Amino acid sequence: RNLEIMWASIHRDKETPFYVGVYYGKQESDNKEDVREEIDNLTEEILELQSTGEILLFMDGNGKVGMIGEEISRNGGALNDMIDECELVLLNAKDNCIGKITRQNRKKKDEFSAIDFVLASQEAYPTITKMFIDEEGEFRIRSKNDSDHNTIIVDLKMNNLPKEKIVRVSEWNINAPPEKWE
């Protein structure tokens, strides 16, 4: 699918896989059809993975879903529809979430929003013990231009993880000639 998304699968003994995803949406488009297609693709992706395991999805949603009393935006409405269709839990709205503001203009303190979300499947939700949105910036990555997004930290309690670590190391020779890449 044409999505900016990355999934990692966590293997657990005698249980279905636990998928953790990071998604960056293209919903900043002015074209309503492009936004709808993006959300439809994301919905299909989530439903497909849910059929084989549990899901925890971190996303830059670029949509206001009414988290802090703001009016629901076009993109937020589409995201709410996806959350309902996939029967996901919006962790930002739960009692074990500390903080609400996920985006803050660093130069204009009165310009803030809640547009980044953590979503969990019904089966994955009980593994979440705490979620913290760093509104104070203690964990924000610092650089020449600070991000306007606040860091989100999620604590999980997972059972049945394998006792031994399976480590696979791949070393890539990026200077190899084309025939070696084949």
Salt bridges, closest charged atoms under 4 A:
ASP13 OD1 - HIS11 NE2 3.66
GLU15 OE1 - ARG12 NH1 3.23
GLU38 OE1 - LYS26 NZ 3.74
ASP40 OD1 - ARG36 NE 3.69
GLU44 OE1 - ARG1 NE 3.38
GLU45 OE1 - ARG1 NH1 2.95
GLU48 OE1 - ARG1 NH2 2.91
GLU54 OE2 - ARG12 NH2 3.00
ASP60 OD2 - HIS149 NE2 3.87
ASP81 OD2 - ARG36 NH1 3.98
GLU111 OE2 - ARG103 NH2 2.97
ASP116 OD2 - HIS149 ND1 2.58
ASP146 OD2 - ARG140 NH2 3.85
ASP146 OD2 - ARG142 NH1 3.96
ASP148 OD2 - ARG103 NE 3.03
ASP148 OD1 - HIS149 NE2 3.49
ASP155 OD2 - LYS130 NZ 3.98
